[in-house]
C-alpha cells in the first residue's frame, strides 16, 4: 500500500513537470514584467469546473494592494482552487483574472513568481544554511536581509545549518524562513493556504500576527485555524460556500448581516 501511494504521488509530480515544461515553450509569448505599482488582482466572473462540478461559480472580486484578507469556508468550498488560479497552477477556468489590468496569462511564470508568493502546508527547505534558504543563493545586501529577518521575527543564527528534514528547526522557525524568503523576493502578494493548520496555538497566533503586520504586502490568508483575537485586523473577510462568495466585509459588518458567518464565529468561540 505504501509503494502504491508513492507511485501515485510520483505520477502527480511528473504531470506537474510536464505542465511546466510545456508551458515554458510558450514563454516567448509572455512578458517578463516588473510591476511599476503594487498589484491589484481582479477576478471577473471566474468559474472552474472539475468532473462536472462547479468548484468555483461566477466569482467576481478585487484584491486591493496592501490589504489583508481572510478567506474561510467549508472543505471543498473552493478556497484552495481560487488561490491556485492566482499562481496558474490551475490553468483551466472561465472568465478572466487580471493583475493591474493585464490578463494573468500574459505574465511569464518567473514574473508571476515575483508578484505572487504561495505558501501552503508543506515547507520546502534545502540542506544548507538558514541564510541560503532565505536568499536562495542570490546576492542579497546584508542590510536588506537583516531587515527582513527582523520583520518576520526570525530569531535564528543565519549561519546555522538546516539538516535533512529540518530536524533542528521548530515548525514556527521554518514558517518564518519561508515568509522571509517571500519578502526577500519582494512579492507583492502573499498567499497563505492552510499553512498554520499543523502548528500549535501559540505559534499559529504569532505567525498570523506577523502576516497582519506586513505593511506593503497584500495577504490572502486561508485557514480554519484563524485567531478570533486577530479577526478585527483583517480589512476584508471573504466567505466561500459551494464555489460562490456568500459574503464579504469586516468582522463587524458580517456579524451584523451574515448568519453563516455568525454561525462560524459561534462555533469558533465555543
C-alpha positions in Angstrom: 0.0 0.0 0.0 2.8 2.4 0.9 4.5 1.7 -2.5 1.3 2.3 -4.4 0.8 5.6 -2.6 4.4 6.6 -3.5 3.8 5.7 -7.2 0.6 7.8 -7.2 2.4 10.8 -5.7 5.2 10.5 -8.3 2.7 10.4 -11.1 1.3 13.8 -9.9 4.8 15.2 -9.8 5.6 14.0 -13.3 2.3 15.5 -14.5 3.3 18.8 -13.0 6.8 18.8 -14.5 5.3 18.1 -17.9 2.8 21.0 -17.4 5.7 23.4 -16.6 7.8 22.1 -19.4 5.1 22.5 -22.0 4.3 26.0 -20.6 7.9 27.0 -20.8 7.8 26.5 -24.6 5.3 29.3 -24.8 7.3 31.7 -22.5 8.3 33.8 -25.5 4.6 34.7 -25.9 4.6 36.0 -22.4 6.2 39.0 -20.8 8.8 39.3 -18.1 7.0 42.1 -16.3 8.2 44.2 -13.4 5.2 46.0 -11.9 5.5 49.7 -11.5 2.8 49.7 -8.9 1.5 47.3 -6.2 -0.5 44.5 -7.6 -4.3 44.8 -7.9 -5.9 41.5 -8.7 -9.3 41.3 -10.3 -11.4 38.2 -10.7 -14.0 38.7 -13.3 -16.8 36.1 -13.4 -14.3 33.3 -12.8 -15.5 29.7 -12.9 -13.8 26.3 -12.6 -15.5 23.0 -13.5 -13.9 19.8 -12.4 -15.5 16.5 -13.3 -18.8 18.2 -13.9 -18.8 20.0 -10.6 -18.6 23.8 -10.3 -15.7 24.2 -7.8 -15.9 28.0 -8.5 -19.0 29.5 -9.9 -19.0 33.1 -11.3 -16.6 34.5 -8.8 -16.0 38.3 -9.1 -13.8 40.1 -6.6 -11.0 42.6 -6.5 -8.0 42.2 -4.1 -6.6 45.7 -3.4 -2.9 46.4 -2.7 -1.6 46.2 0.9 -4.9 44.9 2.3 -5.3 41.8 4.5 -7.9 39.2 3.5 -9.1 36.2 5.5 -10.8 33.6 3.3 -12.9 31.0 5.1 -15.4 28.3 4.3 -16.1 24.6 4.5 -13.7 22.0 3.0 -14.4 21.8 -0.7 -15.9 25.3 -0.8 -13.3 26.4 -3.5 -10.7 28.2 -1.4 -7.6 26.4 -2.5 -8.8 26.3 -6.1 -9.2 30.1 -6.1 -5.7 30.6 -4.8 -4.1 28.1 -7.2 -5.6 30.2 -10.0 -3.5 33.2 -8.9 -0.3 31.1 -9.3 -1.5 29.5 -12.5 -1.3 26.1 -11.0 -4.9 25.7 -12.2 -5.0 26.9 -15.8 -8.4 25.8 -17.0 -11.0 28.3 -16.0 -13.7 30.5 -17.3 -13.8 34.3 -17.0 -10.7 36.5 -16.6 -8.1 37.2 -14.0 -6.2 40.5 -14.3 -3.2 41.9 -12.5 -3.0 45.7 -12.8 -5.4 45.4 -15.7 -3.3 42.8 -17.6 -4.5 39.3 -18.2 -2.7 36.8 -16.0 -1.8 34.6 -18.9 0.3 37.4 -20.4 2.8 37.1 -17.5 5.6 34.6 -17.6 5.8 32.1 -14.8 9.0 33.8 -13.5 7.3 37.2 -13.5 4.3 35.8 -11.7 6.5 34.2 -9.1 8.0 37.6 -8.3 4.5 39.1 -7.9 2.6 36.3 -6.0 4.2 34.1 -3.4 2.2 30.9 -2.5 2.8 29.2 0.8 0.9 26.0 1.8 1.2 23.3 4.5 4.4 21.9 3.0 7.6 23.7 3.9 10.4 23.4 1.3 13.9 23.9 2.8 17.3 22.9 1.4 20.2 21.3 3.3 22.3 24.4 3.7 22.4 27.4 6.0 19.3 29.4 7.1 20.8 32.3 5.1 20.9 30.4 1.8 17.4 29.1 2.5 16.2 32.7 2.5 18.3 34.1 -0.3 18.3 31.0 -2.5 22.0 31.8 -3.3 21.3 35.3 -4.6 23.5 38.2 -3.7 21.2 40.0 -1.3 22.6 43.0 0.6 23.2 42.2 4.2 21.2 45.2 5.4 18.1 44.1 3.3 18.4 40.5 4.7 18.7 41.6 8.3 15.7 44.0 7.9 13.5 41.1 6.5 14.7 38.7 9.3 13.7 41.3 11.9 10.4 42.0 10.2 9.3 38.3 10.3 10.6 37.8 13.9 13.1 35.1 13.0 15.5 34.6 15.9 17.8 32.0 14.4 21.5 32.3 13.6 21.6 32.8 9.8 24.7 30.6 9.6 23.0 27.6 11.2 22.9 24.5 9.0 19.5 23.2 8.1 19.7 19.4 8.4 17.8 16.9 6.4 14.1 17.1 7.3 14.6 20.4 9.2 15.0 18.4 12.4 17.0 21.2 14.1 14.4 23.9 13.5 10.9 24.3 15.0 7.9 24.4 12.8 7.5 28.1 13.6 11.1 28.8 12.6 10.6 27.0 9.3 7.5 29.1 8.6 9.3 32.3 9.3 12.1 31.3 7.0 9.6 30.8 4.3 7.9 34.2 4.9 11.3 35.8 4.9 12.0 34.2 1.5 8.9 35.7 0.1 9.7 39.2 1.4 13.3 38.9 0.0 11.7 38.1 -3.3 9.7 41.3 -2.9 6.4 39.5 -3.8 3.6 42.0 -3.8 1.0 39.3 -2.8 1.5 36.6 -0.2 -1.0 33.7 -0.3 -1.1 31.6 2.9 -3.1 28.4 2.2 -3.8 26.5 5.5 -0.2 26.9 6.4 -0.7 27.1 10.1 -3.1 24.1 10.4 -0.4 21.9 11.9 1.1 24.5 14.2 0.4 24.8 18.0 -2.0 27.5 19.0 0.7 30.0 20.2 2.9 29.6 17.2 0.0 29.8 14.8 -1.2 33.1 16.5 2.3 34.5 16.3 2.7 33.7 12.6 -0.8 35.2 11.8 0.1 38.3 13.7 3.3 38.6 11.8 1.5 38.4 8.4 -1.1 41.0 9.5 1.8 43.4 10.5 3.2 43.5 7.0 2.7 47.0 5.7 3.3 46.8 2.0 2.2 43.2 1.0 -1.3 42.1 0.2 -2.0 39.0 2.3 -4.6 36.3 1.4 -4.9 34.1 4.4 -6.9 30.9 4.3 -7.2 29.0 7.5 -9.7 27.1 9.7 -7.3 27.9 12.5 -7.5 31.7 12.4 -7.4 33.5 15.7 -10.6 35.2 16.9 -8.3 37.6 18.8 -6.9 39.0 15.5 -10.1 38.9 13.4 -10.7 42.7 13.7 -7.4 43.4 12.0 -8.4 42.0 8.6 -9.5 44.5 6.0 -11.9 42.1 4.5 -13.2 38.6 5.3 -14.5 36.5 2.4 -16.9 33.7 2.9 -16.9 30.9 0.3 -19.6 28.2 0.1 -20.1 25.7 -2.7 -17.9 27.7 -5.0 -19.5 31.1 -4.5 -18.8 34.1 -2.4 -21.7 34.2 0.0 -20.5 37.2 2.0 -17.6 39.7 2.4 -16.9 42.6 4.7 -15.2 43.4 8.0 -15.8 41.2 11.1 -18.3 43.8 12.5 -20.2 44.0 9.2 -20.5 40.3 8.8 -21.5 39.7 12.4 -24.4 42.2 11.8 -25.5 41.0 8.4 -24.4 37.4 7.7 -25.9 34.4 9.6 -23.5 31.9 8.1 -20.6 34.0 9.5 -22.3 34.3 12.9 -22.6 30.5 13.0 -18.9 30.1 12.2 -17.9 32.5 14.9 -20.3 31.0 17.4 -18.6 27.6 16.9 -15.1 29.2 16.9 -15.7 30.9 20.2 -17.3 27.9 21.8 
